[in-house]
Amino acid sequence: MSTAREDLLAAGLAVFDRDGFEGATVAEIRSRARASNGSFFHFFTSKKELAGTLFLEILQAYHAAIISSVDASCGAGEGVARLIRAHLDWVVTSRREARYLFEISRSEWGEDVRDVQRAQNARLAEGIERWRAPLVAGGELLPMTPVMFVSQLIGPAQIFCRAFLSGRHTGDPREQIETLIACAIRAVVASGAPERTGGTS
């Protein structure tokens, strides 16, 4: 059973998705959540605070899906494939959340959550590095900065995802997954690296 706070966040997501941040109102969020004015302000001081809280909770869920997709059993190629697949799967199965995370402007409330966002991003980088660093040391993955590595994997996939999230492309972005994986492997996996396979995620 959901709590009043969870109901308000879910309502906020639906209203922001439909009306954008500027168009959304506390009254509409409250109405959708069937919450009183007092209940809303018990949990959030403003629409801006709710929007920032929602962003951080969705970001945490996205990061958890990415980090959990790889472990020490994955070789270079398999790990790359799992990371790309995890990203695309999350975007497709959590489309409204992904649209909020990647498409809705955060200029109005971004500064209020910036420090927490940086900390969450650092934890994502650490999670990926636990898998990646030994493979770089062993010559299976090409040496590059963590930011460059993630951009080679997620960047191309995001082009398809943004078109999907905005409605410009109606097809499932996972239809291109094998091509995306093959291109990413060429970009980050060392030539002749052995392929170790672990259990499926």
C-alpha angles and dihedrals in degrees: 000000000000123000126233089255092052090048091053092049091048090048091048091052092051094047095044089048091053102036106019123235095290095047096046119096133198088234092057092046091049092048093051091048092044087232130147123238089251092052092052094050092044088067104026133029093208147350086266092058092048090050092051093046090049091050093052094048092050091045090053092051091049092049091049090054091051098045094046092055095075135047140162092283092066120096120214099271095041092048092051090050092049093050093051092044091049091052094049094043092052093048093050098042094041098037098151092047091047092050089052093047098045107022111034114086115248096192092112098052108011098103092059092061100032098106094048090045091053091050091050091048089051091053090051090051091049091050093052092043092056087064098033104044097066090048091051090048090050093050096247096112124042115250113255138131117283090245092053091047094053092044091055090054106035101027098072092040090053092059089062092041095053091051089049094047094048093047094243089118118037098189123097107263088219087074086079096045098111092052092047091050093047092050092047092049090053089050101048111015118088116243111263094013111159115247115232117186126206132180118305117263 
